[in-house]
Amino acid sequence: MVEERVGRVLGAAGISSGRLDRCRVLSGGTYNTVEEVLLTDGSRYVLKTPPPPDVPGLSHERELLVSEAEFYRAAATVGVPAPRVVGTPTSRHLLMTACPGDMWDDRFTAVEQASLRAESGVLVARLHQVTGPGFGYPSGALGPLSADWRTAFTTMYAAVLDDARRYGAWLPRPPDDIARTAASAYGALDEVTVPRLVHFDLWRGNILVERPAGRGEPRIGGLIDGERMLWGDPLADFVSLALLDDIEKDRDFLAGYQEGGGRTEFTDPARRRLALYRSYLYLIMLTETVPRAMGAERDAWLRDTVAPELVAALDELAR
């Protein structure tokens, strides 16, 4: 029974199972199961549960809840609004508080959108102040953290290409050709010497926006879904923040990022790293559709929209 399962999780977190009112599955997740848990006093929590071990996924997707809990812990140290982990997280569930607001969409005016972009810049700059114990995924899915960013990122890149080969994913270029093109730019990674907190999935769907009391200026209520977090180059966050676009065009975000103390020097090596990170994310998107079985419509969108962006990033690296 769902109530019994959720009740056990609440009990382990020190919350009486008798306070459970109801729970419902939330849509939008593509890997973990996400449920909203409502208590009798009106409190809201979110419960995440990973798929069974035999469900196929990408190599870096093991122990994602470990990474997510780490992200929320780190975000709290710099005052960034995000869920708070409740109880002790395990590899089988993660219970957290629910953030106020709804998914950021197009219902806001142009002025409000600009303000939100600037606010997001300030918050992301705060995230990037947090340093980690090494480079890579804290989950250990691809091995222990590395002492240098080149070792960590090249391991990540090789892993997703191996996943593409294993699943027979359609890519606009052969995996070996992509690997050679990426390798030509790996020298630019050596500029990154301090591992910093990177969310790596900050598209608008993972940024909640609230309008206090239903009126007034909208504001960001929380950065959620930190399961893809890593310790690495802050520039890597700019890819999802400008998904399928160019972060250098987003003057409102960049102004907020600088206001928050972030550095935005788009040198030639920095742009090469950005191209590497774009190609990495787009490889993930094109590969994960196979084990996820996302359907023909999604596959067509990936081929028509994401694949050309991957090619453009690779062409930029080749130049």
N, C-alpha and C positions, 0 to 999 in steps of 0.2 A: 504493500500500500504506500502511496505517495506520502500520506500524512505521517505514517510510522517512520519512513526514511528521513523525511525532513525533521521530524521530531527528535530523532536520534542526533542529527547534526546540531540542532538547537541545544539539546541537553549537553552535548560535548563542549559547547561554547558558554555554558553556564546560564542558558535561557530556558526556562521551564517550557516543556513541550505543550503544556496546557494553555500557553499563551498564543499558540498558533491559531490563526483565524482561517487563512486559506493561502494557497500558492498557485501560481500559473506559470506556464512556460512562456518566455519572451522570444519573439522572433528576431531574426537578424544574425544570429550566430551561425558560423559555418563549420565550427569544429566542436567546441564544448557545448554542453546543454546549459542554458541559462534560465533560471527560474526566479520570479519575484516572490518573496515571502512576506506576507502581511501578518502582523500580530494584532491581538485584540485591542491593544492600546493605540493602534494606528501606526506603529513603527513599521518601517519598510527595510527589508534586507534583500540582498541578491545572493543567490546560491549558484555556484558554477560546479559542474561535474564533467569530467573528461569522458570521452567515449571508451568503450571496452578496449583492452590491449590489442585485440585482434582486428580492430578497425584500422584500415590503412591510412597513412598520413605521410607527411614529409619528415625527413630525418631530424630536423630541428624542432619538431613539434612534440617531442616527448617531454613530460614534466613541465608543461606550459604554466600550470598553476603555481609552480615554484617561482617562475619568473614574474608572474603577475603580482604575487604577494610581495616580492622584492621591490617591484615598481612602486606600489602603494606605500610601503614603508619609507622608501627614499623620497617620494614626492612630499610626504608629510614633513620631512625635515626642513623643507624650504617653503612651506606654506602654500603649496599648490593644491587647489581643491581636487580631491580624488576620493574614491571609496576608502573606508577604514576597515582593515581586516579584523574580523571578530573571532575570538578564540584562536586555536592553533591550526593553521592551514596544513593540509595533508596532500598527498599525491592524488587522492580520490575525491576531494571536495575543497572548495574555498567559499567561506561565508563572509560577506562584507556588507557594510552599510550602503544604502542607496543614495546616490547624489540627486539633488534637486534639478529639475529641468527636463527638457526633451531634446531629441537629436537636432542638431543645428541644420536648418533647411533654408528655403528661400522665402519664408514668410516675413522676413525683416526688411526694412527699407534699406536703401543704399547707404545712408548715413549710419544706420545701426550696424549694417554688415561691416563697414569700415572700422567702427568702434570695436566690434567683436574681434576683428582681425588683429587690431593693435593690442587688445587685451590678451589674445592668445600668444602674441609675440612676447609679451612680458612674462607670461607663465612658462613658456618654453625656455626662455632665457634662464629662469630660475631652475628649471629641471637640469639644465646643462651646467649648473654650478656644482651639482652633486658628482663626486668622483667615486670610482669603484676600486675593488681590489685587483682587477686585471681586466683583460679584454675578452669579449665574447658573450655567449649566452650563459646566464647564471644557473640555468637549469642543469647544465652539464650534458645536455643532449648530444653535443658534438665533442665532448671531452672537457677537460678542465679549462679554466680561464687561462689565457695566454699572456705572456709578458709583453708582447708587442702587437700592435693593431694589424700589421701586415699578416702575421701568422693567423690571427683570429679570423680576419675577413676572408683571406684566401681559403681557409678551411670551410667557412660558410658558403662561399661561392662554389667550391668544388662539390659540396654536399648537395646543393640544389640541382646542379647539372647531373650528378649521379642519380638523383631522384627522377629527373626528366628522362634519362636513359632507361631507368628501371620501369617506369610507368608508360614508356613510349609516348610521352607528351609531344604534341605538335609544337614545334618552334620554327620561327621564320628562317633560322639558319641552323646548321648542324651543331650539336653541343661542342664538338672538338674545335670548330671554328670560333665559336663564342668564347671558349676557354682561352684560345690563343690571343684573341683581341683583348680580353680583359687583362691577361697577363702583361700585355704591353704597357699597361698603365699602373701596375702595382707599385712602382717606385714612388708614386705620389702618396701612398698610404704611410710612408715613413715619416711624414710631417706630423702625424698624430702621435703624441707621446704620453697623453694623460687620458685614461679611460673615464668617460663621462656618461651620465645617465641618458639613454636614448629610448624613447617610447617606440618609435619606428612604425606606428600604425595610427598616426594622428590625422586621418582624414576626418571630414566633418561629422561622420556618423559616430565617431568616438569622442566627440566634444559635445557635452550637454549644455544647453542654454536655458536659462530661466528668466522670467520677467517678474520680479518680486511683486507680490500682491496683485498680479495680473495687470499691472500698469507700470509706467516708468521705463527707464532704460534697461534693455536686456543685458544680461551679464552671464559669464560662463559659470555654470554650476558644478562642473567636474570634468576631469579627463579620465576616461574609463577604458576598459579592455587593454590593460597594460601587459597582456600575456606575451607579446612579441618583443618585449624590452630587451635591451642588450647594453653592455658597457662598451662604448666605442667613440666614434667621431660624431660630435654634435651635428655636423652637416648632414648626416644620414637621416635626421628627422625632417629635413627640408623636402624630402622626396614625397612622403605621404601628405605633408602639409600643403603641397602644391601638386597633388596627384594628377598625372597626365598633363602637367603644365610646367611653368618655370617660376621658381620662387623669387627670382630677381625682379619679376614684374609686380610682386605683391608689396608695394611700398608701405601700406598700412601695417602689415605684419612685421616687416623689417624695421620700421620705426619703433614699434613696440618692443621688438627684440633688442634693439640697441638701448632703448630706455631701461629695459630690465637688466642691462649689463652684458648682453650677448655681443659677440664679435661677428661681423659680417664682411669679411674681406674676400671678395670673389676673385682670387688670383687664378692663374692658369692651373696650378696643381689642385687648387680647391675645386675648380670646375671639372677637372678630370675625376676627382673623387666623387663629385656629385653624379657624373655620368656613370661611374661604377655602381653607385648605390641605386640609381634609377634602373640600371640593367638588372641588378640583383632582385629588386622588388618585382619588376615585370616578369622575370623568370619564375619567381614564386607564383605569381598570379596565373601564368600560363601552365604551370605544372600542377598546381593544387587542384585544378578543375577535374583532373583525371580521377584521383582517389575520392574526391568529393562527389563525382557524378553530378555536376551542376546543371546539366541539360544542354540541349542544342542551342537554345537562345543565348545562354551565357557563353557557350563556346564561340558562337558567331561574333558576339560583342568583343570577346578577347582577341579574336583574329583580326577584326576590323579596326579596333581601337587601341588595344594594348600592344599588339605585335608591332605596329609601325613605330610606336614609342620606344620599344626595345631596339629596333633597328636603328633609330635615330641616335640613341645613346651609344650603341656600338660603333656607329659611323663617327660619332664625335671622338670616341676613344681612338679609333684608327687614324684620325687626322692628327 
